[in-house]
Amino acid sequence: MKIVNEFANKYGRFTIFEMNNKFIIKIEKGNYEQIYKLNTLDFLIQSSEDINKIFDDIFLQKVDERFLQMHNDFNLSICSLYLKN
């Protein structure tokens, strides 16, 4: 697996890997991460430049919302654990 692109913005740290006709997009923010796997044959993606087109405002907003939901879900679980004890 090799890294073909890395960048960061207000939505998180993005790392794009290439391996076995797949691109793997890893997005990290704080203690959380999201991973998307794209088969190059299924999506007609040939380069990391093609992947960058995926990162439009709508997708990035959803990524941000998902991170917030992950954080909220995790905190609820932790609070629930302590309330049981």
Rosetta silent file (secondary structure, phi, psi, omega in degrees, C-alpha in Angstrom):
SEQUENCE: MKIVNEFANKYGRFTIFEMNNKFIIKIEKGNYEQIYKLNTLDFLIQSSEDINKIFDDIFLQKVDERFLQMHNDFNLSICSLYLKN
SCORE:     score description
SCORE:     0.000 S_00000001
   1 L     0.000  132.023  179.012    0.000    0.000    0.000 S_00000001
   2 E  -125.712  148.226  177.186    1.403    3.378   -0.937 S_00000001
   3 E   -82.545  126.324  179.334    0.348    6.893   -0.061 S_00000001
   4 E  -107.851  -15.645  177.767   -0.556    8.870   -3.177 S_00000001
   5 E  -164.650  146.253  174.587   -1.815   12.062   -1.545 S_00000001
   6 E  -143.717  138.562  173.692   -2.098   13.719    1.855 S_00000001
   7 E  -161.798  163.931  178.545   -3.661   16.993    2.876 S_00000001
   8 E  -133.298  149.147  173.484   -5.494   18.612    5.763 S_00000001
   9 E  -150.051 -168.719 -176.039   -8.265   21.153    6.004 S_00000001
  10 L   -66.864  -14.732 -179.372  -10.895   22.184    8.546 S_00000001
  11 L   -88.499  -15.663  178.850  -12.726   18.866    7.978 S_00000001
  12 E   145.054 -171.348  177.417   -9.777   16.683    8.970 S_00000001
  13 E  -102.081  125.126 -176.298   -6.594   15.033    7.749 S_00000001
  14 E  -107.937  130.311  173.578   -6.989   13.166    4.466 S_00000001
  15 E  -128.124  129.214  179.387   -4.693   10.345    3.362 S_00000001
  16 E  -113.741  123.025  179.625   -5.229    8.577    0.049 S_00000001
  17 E  -108.919  155.891  172.575   -3.673    5.168   -0.418 S_00000001
  18 E  -126.044  132.355 -179.796   -3.454    2.989   -3.515 S_00000001
  19 E  -161.750  127.990  173.277   -3.410   -0.801   -3.308 S_00000001
  20 L    47.934   56.524  179.711   -4.563   -3.647   -5.584 S_00000001
  21 L    60.176   28.413  176.338   -6.724   -1.562   -7.950 S_00000001
  22 E  -133.797  146.669  167.465   -8.280    0.289   -5.020 S_00000001
  23 E  -107.880  134.791  178.501   -7.982    3.728   -3.598 S_00000001
  24 E  -116.110  122.226  179.819   -8.487    3.976    0.135 S_00000001
  25 E  -104.382  119.001  177.507   -9.455    7.351    1.542 S_00000001
  26 E  -113.256  125.609  179.855   -8.764    7.772    5.250 S_00000001
  27 E  -118.687  123.635 -178.016  -10.093   10.878    6.963 S_00000001
  28 E  -117.921  139.283  174.329   -8.990   11.566   10.535 S_00000001
  29 E  -149.211  116.243 -177.648  -10.273   14.156   12.959 S_00000001
  30 L    61.709 -128.303 -179.297   -9.354   14.039   16.621 S_00000001
  31 L   -90.139    6.423 -172.343   -9.773   10.492   17.937 S_00000001
  32 E  -118.158  156.031  175.024  -11.999    9.388   15.065 S_00000001
  33 E  -146.434  151.442  174.653  -11.499    8.227   11.493 S_00000001
  34 E  -122.889  141.782 -179.490  -13.594    7.409    8.466 S_00000001
  35 E  -130.117  133.074  176.897  -12.422    5.118    5.681 S_00000001
  36 E  -123.886  133.173  179.297  -13.787    4.814    2.154 S_00000001
  37 E  -114.398  128.018 -178.170  -12.622    2.157   -0.314 S_00000001
  38 E  -122.197  120.780  174.494  -13.031    2.723   -4.030 S_00000001
  39 E   -77.836  124.802 -176.882  -12.424    0.039   -6.627 S_00000001
  40 H   -61.949  -29.720 -179.521  -10.841    1.751   -9.615 S_00000001
  41 H   -76.023  -35.638 -179.354  -12.745   -0.483  -12.014 S_00000001
  42 H   -72.966  -34.012 -173.114  -16.158    0.181  -10.458 S_00000001
  43 H  -110.846    3.965 -179.935  -15.797    3.949  -10.283 S_00000001
  44 L    54.490   40.983  177.803  -13.551    4.640  -13.282 S_00000001
  45 L  -101.848  126.085 -176.646  -11.029    6.325  -11.029 S_00000001
  46 L  -115.367  -15.094 -175.026   -7.504    6.286  -12.345 S_00000001
  47 L  -151.556  167.374  177.053   -5.645    8.832  -10.239 S_00000001
  48 H   -67.053  -24.765  175.926   -5.689   10.770   -6.998 S_00000001
  49 H   -64.528  -37.713  176.093   -6.774   13.803   -9.039 S_00000001
  50 H   -62.856  -38.723 -179.846   -9.977   11.921   -9.917 S_00000001
  51 H   -66.850  -37.600 -179.476  -10.542   11.275   -6.217 S_00000001
  52 H   -57.847  -25.689  178.350  -10.112   14.942   -5.362 S_00000001
  53 L   -67.673  -21.754  178.716  -13.266   15.639   -7.391 S_00000001
  54 L   -69.308  -29.906 -172.356  -15.218   13.652   -4.792 S_00000001
  55 L   -80.445   60.037  176.625  -14.352   16.172   -2.083 S_00000001
  56 L   -85.727  176.247 -176.001  -17.048   18.701   -2.888 S_00000001
  57 H   -60.070  -39.530 -178.619  -18.784   20.866   -0.282 S_00000001
  58 H   -65.347  -47.198  179.285  -21.677   18.443    0.200 S_00000001
  59 H   -61.371  -46.230 -177.847  -19.416   15.434    0.809 S_00000001
  60 H   -64.764  -36.797  176.364  -17.165   17.378    3.187 S_00000001
  61 H   -64.147  -40.951  178.099  -20.145   18.694    5.156 S_00000001
  62 H   -65.726  -39.043  176.343  -21.443   15.120    5.544 S_00000001
  63 H   -59.561  -46.115 -179.725  -18.000   13.960    6.684 S_00000001
  64 H   -62.703  -43.619  178.158  -17.999   16.710    9.306 S_00000001
  65 H   -62.589  -39.121 -179.879  -21.528   15.812   10.470 S_00000001
  66 H   -65.866  -40.343  176.330  -20.533   12.148   10.702 S_00000001
  67 H   -61.356  -42.463  178.674  -17.532   12.985   12.892 S_00000001
  68 H   -63.065  -42.686  178.744  -19.798   14.979   15.204 S_00000001
  69 H   -64.238  -40.614  177.285  -22.266   12.088   15.355 S_00000001
  70 H   -60.325  -45.050  179.828  -19.434    9.655   16.112 S_00000001
  71 H   -61.699  -46.456  179.924  -18.253   11.913   18.922 S_00000001
  72 H   -63.027  -44.596  179.270  -21.759   12.261   20.367 S_00000001
  73 H   -61.400  -43.162 -179.546  -22.435    8.512   20.169 S_00000001
  74 H   -64.970  -44.495  179.248  -19.147    7.702   21.874 S_00000001
  75 H   -63.550  -38.963  175.950  -19.739   10.233   24.654 S_00000001
  76 H   -60.890  -42.185  179.456  -23.243    8.862   25.259 S_00000001
  77 H   -64.449  -43.665  178.549  -21.812    5.382   25.562 S_00000001
  78 H   -64.062  -45.590  178.639  -19.126    6.505   27.997 S_00000001
  79 H   -60.826  -42.499  178.234  -21.650    8.455   30.096 S_00000001
  80 H   -60.533  -39.899  179.181  -23.954    5.457   30.139 S_00000001
  81 H   -61.499  -45.033 -178.590  -21.128    3.261   31.369 S_00000001
  82 H   -72.869  -30.183  178.897  -20.383    5.551   34.301 S_00000001
  83 H   -71.043  -27.128  179.296  -24.035    5.984   35.205 S_00000001
  84 H   -72.565  -25.571 -177.461  -24.432    2.207   35.518 S_00000001
  85 L   -91.373    0.000    0.000  -21.678    2.041   38.137 S_00000001
